[in-house]
Amino acid sequence: MNMIAVSNAPQPPYVGTRLIDLIHRNTGSNELAHNARVVSQLLPFKVSQYAANYLIDWKQAPNDPLFRLLIPHKEMLLEEDFYFIEQALDDKPLLQSRITQLRQKLNPHPGGQLNLNVPNESAGMQHKYRETLLVFPKQSQTCHAYCSYCFRWPQFIGDKTLQIAMNAPQAMVEYLKRHPEVTDVLITGGDPLVMKTDKLKAYIEPLLSPELEQVKTIRIGTKALAFQPERIAFGTEADQLLDLSEKIVKKGKHLAYMLHCSHPRELEADIAQMAISRLLGTGAQLRSQAPIIKHINDQSDIWANLWQKQVNLGIHPYYMFIERDTGAHHYFSLPLIKAYDVYREAYIQGSGLCRTARGPVMSATPGKVQIDGVLTLPQGKALSLRYLQAREPQKVGIPFLAKWNPEARWWSDLTPYSEADKPFFEAQ
């Protein structure tokens, strides 16, 4: 294990000018610092002290994958958009106008998150799939650090018209009473582990009551193991979190921490492994998911190493996602067939216990679409697909085909192979 000494006292993250100073101090580059200043006007950035001190290899910047994961860099913007922002840096009203203009172009809330997933009668939740409800506590609408490719960046920019957030758990309770089909509740954000444990507990405890016996699984989405492992490894807040986890399990609920793991380096430190061990000791299950991202983890060896390391630590590999069509998608995305090749090459390197990872998967408007491979048919090549989840559950698990398009990077780039495949492309 990589022995790291981390302070028990909360350390402030790097944001704004402190983040720019951090970049300059660690790289010695005026250019990298300036570029970060420009890009961070448009997209939100925050770096925890742990990530800055122990994850990023500053000597390899800007090509270090963890630098690309955490630090704003020029290539994230189209050239004309970069200069559009740069030229307005010293004119605040003009800058804000240009930021607003460009953010709309970056497709905030892809996949119908606001207009299709949020129930009309209940803000602060998403209910896309029949059995699963996503809950967004207001207090969790940030993270310990922001991933540069984050598809939930609109949650963090202070625009309440784009934010999905719940002020208190009562609306969640009332919604669940009206929807007995919901068996799984995912507490998400942001990152719920930025909250004090008592704030998280306020959302969890109602799910343990007899009146909500329908809820069988509670999921907590987090990247704290990578960005703030001390939140789980030691201290009063960590102990309270572990006590809460044990209580959930003792109540007969399935508790799953949905870990966001982008790169094997995030799991190497002793403190991260201590946090994993403590969570497992409560009876919770740990599952890991992340998108495949160009410049960060777009090689099969990285994924094979990541999955094997997770299995060794007691984590179930769960999903390899495709980067959603938002934010800096042009920079981070890969052709779908390239993502499939990386997934397959990584998949065949591991044992059966590593092969629980499903992928590559697009969380598109109609559902979670898995790419199963390429077929050569008399009429030509086709991409074989199937839904792992869908707004229309009857579509789940049935293979369907898309026309061959080696340049396709997202669901919207695909078209039905035949008349029989058209119903699978209809968004409901």
URBEL-V118565 format. One record per residue. N is the residue number from 1. RES is the residue in three letters. SS is DSSP state (hx for helix, st for strand, lp for the rest). NEAR is the number of other C-alpha atoms within 8 Angstrom. D_CENTER is the distance of its C-alpha to the mean C-alpha in Angstrom with 1 decimal. Layout:
N;RES;SS;NEAR;D_CENTER, N;RES;SS;NEAR;D_CENTER
This chain:
1;MET;lp;5;25.9, 2;ASN;st;6;25.3, 3;MET;lp;7;27.2, 4;ILE;lp;8;25.7, 5;ALA;lp;4;27.4, 6;VAL;lp;6;25.0, 7;SER;lp;6;26.6, 8;ASN;lp;7;26.5, 9;ALA;lp;4;26.7, 10;PRO;lp;5;23.6, 11;GLN;lp;7;23.3, 12;PRO;lp;6;22.4, 13;PRO;lp;10;19.5, 14;TYR;st;11;20.4, 15;VAL;lp;10;20.1, 16;GLY;hx;9;22.5, 17;THR;hx;7;25.7, 18;ARG;hx;8;24.9, 19;LEU;hx;11;21.9, 20;ILE;hx;13;24.3, 21;ASP;hx;9;27.0, 22;LEU;hx;9;24.7, 23;ILE;hx;12;24.1, 24;HIS;hx;12;27.8, 25;ARG;hx;7;28.9, 26;ASN;hx;7;27.0, 27;THR;hx;10;27.5, 28;GLY;lp;7;30.8, 29;SER;lp;8;29.8, 30;ASN;hx;7;30.7, 31;GLU;hx;6;29.1, 32;LEU;hx;12;25.6, 33;ALA;hx;12;25.9, 34;HIS;hx;9;27.2, 35;ASN;hx;11;24.5, 36;ALA;hx;13;21.8, 37;ARG;hx;12;23.8, 38;VAL;hx;13;23.9, 39;VAL;hx;15;20.3, 40;SER;hx;11;19.2, 41;GLN;hx;9;21.5, 42;LEU;hx;9;19.3, 43;LEU;lp;9;15.7, 44;PRO;lp;10;14.8, 45;PHE;lp;14;14.8, 46;LYS;lp;12;15.2, 47;VAL;st;15;15.8, 48;SER;lp;14;16.8, 49;GLN;hx;10;20.2, 50;TYR;hx;10;19.1, 51;ALA;hx;13;16.8, 52;ALA;hx;9;19.6, 53;ASN;hx;7;22.2, 54;TYR;hx;8;21.0, 55;LEU;hx;10;18.0, 56;ILE;lp;11;19.1, 57;ASP;lp;10;22.2, 58;TRP;hx;10;23.9, 59;LYS;hx;5;26.9, 60;GLN;hx;7;24.9, 61;ALA;lp;9;23.4, 62;PRO;lp;8;22.4, 63;ASN;lp;8;21.7, 64;ASP;lp;11;20.1, 65;PRO;hx;10;16.6, 66;LEU;hx;11;15.3, 67;PHE;hx;13;17.3, 68;ARG;hx;14;15.5, 69;LEU;hx;10;12.1, 70;LEU;hx;13;13.3, 71;ILE;lp;10;16.4, 72;PRO;lp;13;17.3, 73;HIS;lp;10;19.6, 74;LYS;hx;10;22.0, 75;GLU;hx;7;20.9, 76;MET;hx;11;17.7, 77;LEU;lp;10;20.3, 78;LEU;lp;7;23.0, 79;GLU;hx;7;26.2, 80;GLU;hx;6;27.9, 81;ASP;hx;9;25.0, 82;PHE;hx;12;25.0, 83;TYR;hx;8;28.8, 84;PHE;hx;9;28.6, 85;ILE;hx;14;26.7, 86;GLU;hx;8;28.6, 87;GLN;lp;7;31.9, 88;ALA;lp;11;31.2, 89;LEU;lp;9;30.0, 90;ASP;lp;6;33.4, 91;ASP;lp;7;33.8, 92;LYS;hx;8;31.4, 93;PRO;hx;6;32.3, 94;LEU;hx;8;32.0, 95;LEU;hx;12;28.7, 96;GLN;hx;8;27.2, 97;SER;hx;8;28.6, 98;ARG;hx;11;27.1, 99;ILE;hx;11;23.6, 100;THR;hx;8;23.7, 101;GLN;hx;8;25.0, 102;LEU;hx;10;22.4, 103;ARG;hx;10;19.4, 104;GLN;hx;8;20.7, 105;LYS;hx;6;21.0, 106;LEU;lp;9;17.3, 107;ASN;lp;10;16.5, 108;PRO;lp;13;14.7, 109;HIS;lp;12;13.2, 110;PRO;lp;11;13.4, 111;GLY;lp;8;14.3, 112;GLY;lp;9;16.6, 113;GLN;hx;10;14.3, 114;LEU;hx;9;17.1, 115;ASN;hx;6;20.2, 116;LEU;hx;8;19.5, 117;ASN;hx;10;17.1, 118;VAL;lp;14;18.4, 119;PRO;lp;10;21.7, 120;ASN;lp;5;24.7, 121;GLU;lp;4;26.2, 122;SER;lp;10;23.2, 123;ALA;lp;10;20.9, 124;GLY;lp;13;17.7, 125;MET;st;15;16.6, 126;GLN;st;11;15.3, 127;HIS;st;11;17.4, 128;LYS;st;10;16.7, 129;TYR;st;9;17.8, 130;ARG;lp;9;21.0, 131;GLU;lp;8;20.2, 132;THR;st;12;16.9, 133;LEU;st;13;16.5, 134;LEU;st;11;13.5, 135;VAL;st;14;14.8, 136;PHE;st;15;13.9, 137;PRO;st;16;16.4, 138;LYS;hx;10;17.7, 139;GLN;hx;10;17.8, 140;SER;hx;15;14.1, 141;GLN;lp;14;13.3, 142;THR;lp;11;12.5, 143;CYS;lp;9;10.9, 144;HIS;lp;13;13.1, 145;ALA;lp;12;12.0, 146;TYR;lp;11;9.9, 147;CYS;lp;8;8.3, 148;SER;lp;10;10.7, 149;TYR;lp;11;8.8, 150;CYS;lp;8;6.4, 151;PHE;lp;13;7.1, 152;ARG;lp;9;7.9, 153;TRP;hx;11;10.4, 154;PRO;hx;12;13.2, 155;GLN;hx;14;12.6, 156;PHE;hx;12;13.7, 157;ILE;lp;8;16.8, 158;GLY;lp;7;19.2, 159;ASP;lp;9;20.0, 160;LYS;lp;6;20.6, 161;THR;lp;4;21.1, 162;LEU;lp;10;17.5, 163;GLN;lp;10;16.1, 164;ILE;lp;11;15.4, 165;ALA;lp;11;16.9, 166;MET;st;13;19.4, 167;ASN;lp;8;22.2, 168;ALA;lp;8;23.3, 169;PRO;lp;10;22.8, 170;GLN;hx;6;26.0, 171;ALA;hx;9;24.6, 172;MET;hx;10;22.2, 173;VAL;hx;11;25.2, 174;GLU;hx;8;27.4, 175;TYR;hx;9;24.9, 176;LEU;hx;10;24.6, 177;LYS;hx;9;28.4, 178;ARG;hx;6;28.7, 179;HIS;lp;7;26.2, 180;PRO;lp;8;27.4, 181;GLU;lp;7;25.5, 182;VAL;lp;13;22.2, 183;THR;lp;11;21.9, 184;ASP;st;12;18.3, 185;VAL;st;13;16.7, 186;LEU;st;12;13.1, 187;ILE;st;13;13.0, 188;THR;st;14;9.9, 189;GLY;lp;13;9.7, 190;GLY;lp;12;9.0, 191;ASP;lp;15;9.6, 192;PRO;hx;16;12.7, 193;LEU;hx;11;14.1, 194;VAL;hx;10;15.0, 195;MET;lp;9;17.6, 196;LYS;lp;8;20.9, 197;THR;hx;10;21.4, 198;ASP;hx;6;24.0, 199;LYS;hx;9;21.8, 200;LEU;hx;11;19.3, 201;LYS;hx;9;22.4, 202;ALA;hx;9;23.6, 203;TYR;hx;10;20.8, 204;ILE;hx;8;21.2, 205;GLU;hx;8;25.0, 206;PRO;hx;9;25.8, 207;LEU;hx;10;23.8, 208;LEU;hx;11;26.3, 209;SER;lp;8;29.4, 210;PRO;hx;5;31.7, 211;GLU;hx;5;31.3, 212;LEU;hx;12;27.7, 213;GLU;lp;9;28.6, 214;GLN;lp;8;26.8, 215;VAL;lp;12;23.4, 216;LYS;lp;10;23.2, 217;THR;st;11;19.6, 218;ILE;st;13;17.6, 219;ARG;st;12;13.9, 220;ILE;st;12;12.3, 221;GLY;st;14;8.5, 222;THR;st;13;8.5, 223;LYS;lp;11;8.3, 224;ALA;hx;12;12.0, 225;LEU;hx;14;13.4, 226;ALA;hx;11;12.5, 227;PHE;hx;11;13.1, 228;GLN;lp;12;15.7, 229;PRO;lp;12;17.0, 230;GLU;hx;13;20.3, 231;ARG;hx;11;18.7, 232;ILE;hx;16;19.1, 233;ALA;hx;12;21.8, 234;PHE;lp;10;24.7, 235;GLY;lp;10;26.2, 236;THR;hx;6;27.0, 237;GLU;hx;11;23.6, 238;ALA;hx;12;22.4, 239;ASP;hx;10;25.5, 240;GLN;hx;9;25.0, 241;LEU;hx;10;21.5, 242;LEU;hx;12;23.0, 243;ASP;hx;9;25.9, 244;LEU;hx;9;23.7, 245;SER;hx;13;21.8, 246;GLU;hx;11;25.3, 247;LYS;hx;8;26.6, 248;ILE;hx;12;23.9, 249;VAL;hx;13;24.9, 250;LYS;hx;7;28.6, 251;LYS;lp;7;28.4, 252;GLY;lp;7;27.6, 253;LYS;lp;12;24.0, 254;HIS;st;11;21.4, 255;LEU;st;14;18.8, 256;ALA;st;12;15.5, 257;TYR;st;12;13.0, 258;MET;st;12;9.7, 259;LEU;st;12;8.9, 260;HIS;st;10;6.1, 261;CYS;lp;11;8.9, 262;SER;lp;11;9.2, 263;HIS;lp;12;12.9, 264;PRO;hx;12;15.9, 265;ARG;hx;7;17.1, 266;GLU;hx;12;14.6, 267;LEU;hx;11;16.5, 268;GLU;lp;10;20.0, 269;ALA;st;12;21.2, 270;ASP;hx;10;23.5, 271;ILE;hx;11;21.8, 272;ALA;hx;15;18.4, 273;GLN;hx;11;20.5, 274;MET;hx;9;22.5, 275;ALA;hx;13;19.6, 276;ILE;hx;11;18.6, 277;SER;hx;9;22.3, 278;ARG;hx;11;22.7, 279;LEU;hx;12;19.9, 280;LEU;hx;11;21.4, 281;GLY;lp;7;24.8, 282;THR;lp;11;24.1, 283;GLY;lp;10;23.8, 284;ALA;lp;14;20.1, 285;GLN;st;10;18.2, 286;LEU;st;12;15.2, 287;ARG;st;12;12.8, 288;SER;st;14;10.3, 289;GLN;st;14;7.7, 290;ALA;st;10;6.1, 291;PRO;st;10;7.4, 292;ILE;st;14;10.9, 293;ILE;lp;13;11.6, 294;LYS;lp;10;15.2, 295;HIS;lp;9;16.7, 296;ILE;lp;12;14.2, 297;ASN;lp;12;14.1, 298;ASP;lp;11;16.2, 299;GLN;lp;7;18.9, 300;SER;hx;11;19.7, 301;ASP;hx;7;21.1, 302;ILE;hx;12;17.9, 303;TRP;hx;13;16.2, 304;ALA;hx;12;19.4, 305;ASN;hx;9;19.7, 306;LEU;hx;10;16.1, 307;TRP;hx;12;16.9, 308;GLN;hx;10;20.4, 309;LYS;hx;10;19.5, 310;GLN;hx;12;17.1, 311;VAL;hx;12;20.0, 312;ASN;hx;7;22.5, 313;LEU;hx;9;20.7, 314;GLY;lp;9;20.4, 315;ILE;lp;11;16.7, 316;HIS;st;12;16.3, 317;PRO;st;14;14.3, 318;TYR;st;10;12.6, 319;TYR;st;13;10.7, 320;MET;st;14;10.7, 321;PHE;st;13;9.0, 322;ILE;st;15;10.7, 323;GLU;lp;13;9.3, 324;ARG;lp;11;9.9, 325;ASP;lp;9;13.3, 326;THR;lp;11;12.6, 327;GLY;lp;12;13.2, 328;ALA;lp;10;14.4, 329;HIS;hx;11;14.0, 330;HIS;hx;6;17.6, 331;TYR;hx;9;17.0, 332;PHE;hx;12;13.9, 333;SER;lp;12;14.5, 334;LEU;lp;9;16.9, 335;PRO;lp;10;19.5, 336;LEU;hx;12;18.5, 337;ILE;hx;8;21.4, 338;LYS;hx;8;20.4, 339;ALA;hx;13;17.0, 340;TYR;hx;13;19.1, 341;ASP;hx;8;21.6, 342;VAL;hx;11;19.2, 343;TYR;hx;13;17.9, 344;ARG;hx;9;21.5, 345;GLU;hx;9;22.9, 346;ALA;hx;13;20.5, 347;TYR;hx;10;21.1, 348;ILE;lp;7;24.8, 349;GLN;lp;7;24.8, 350;GLY;lp;12;23.7, 351;SER;lp;7;25.6, 352;GLY;hx;6;25.0, 353;LEU;hx;7;22.9, 354;CYS;hx;13;20.3, 355;ARG;lp;10;20.4, 356;THR;lp;9;18.4, 357;ALA;lp;11;15.4, 358;ARG;st;10;15.3, 359;GLY;st;11;14.7, 360;PRO;st;13;14.3, 361;VAL;st;13;12.9, 362;MET;st;14;12.5, 363;SER;st;11;11.2, 364;ALA;st;10;14.2, 365;THR;lp;8;16.6, 366;PRO;lp;12;18.7, 367;GLY;st;12;16.3, 368;LYS;st;12;14.3, 369;VAL;st;13;16.5, 370;GLN;st;13;17.1, 371;ILE;st;12;19.2, 372;ASP;st;9;22.0, 373;GLY;st;8;24.1, 374;VAL;st;8;27.0, 375;LEU;st;8;30.3, 376;THR;st;7;33.6, 377;LEU;st;7;35.7, 378;PRO;lp;4;39.2, 379;GLN;lp;4;37.8, 380;GLY;st;7;35.4, 381;LYS;st;10;31.8, 382;ALA;st;13;29.1, 383;LEU;st;13;25.5, 384;SER;st;13;25.1, 385;LEU;st;13;22.3, 386;ARG;st;13;21.7, 387;TYR;st;14;19.6, 388;LEU;st;10;17.8, 389;GLN;st;10;17.3, 390;ALA;st;13;19.1, 391;ARG;lp;10;20.4, 392;GLU;lp;8;23.7, 393;PRO;hx;8;23.6, 394;GLN;hx;5;26.7, 395;LYS;hx;9;24.9, 396;VAL;st;11;22.7, 397;GLY;lp;7;23.9, 398;ILE;lp;7;26.5, 399;PRO;lp;8;26.4, 400;PHE;st;9;26.8, 401;LEU;st;12;27.3, 402;ALA;st;13;26.3, 403;LYS;st;11;28.7, 404;TRP;lp;8;28.2, 405;ASN;lp;7;26.5, 406;PRO;lp;7;25.6, 407;GLU;lp;6;24.1, 408;ALA;lp;11;21.6, 409;ARG;lp;9;18.0, 410;TRP;lp;11;16.7, 411;TRP;hx;8;18.1, 412;SER;hx;5;20.4, 413;ASP;hx;8;22.1, 414;LEU;lp;10;23.4, 415;THR;lp;8;26.6, 416;PRO;st;11;28.4, 417;TYR;lp;10;30.6, 418;SER;lp;7;33.3, 419;GLU;hx;6;34.5, 420;ALA;hx;5;33.3, 421;ASP;hx;12;29.7, 422;LYS;hx;10;29.6, 423;PRO;hx;6;28.8, 424;PHE;hx;8;25.4, 425;PHE;hx;9;24.5, 426;GLU;lp;7;25.5, 427;ALA;lp;6;22.8, 428;GLN;lp;5;23.9
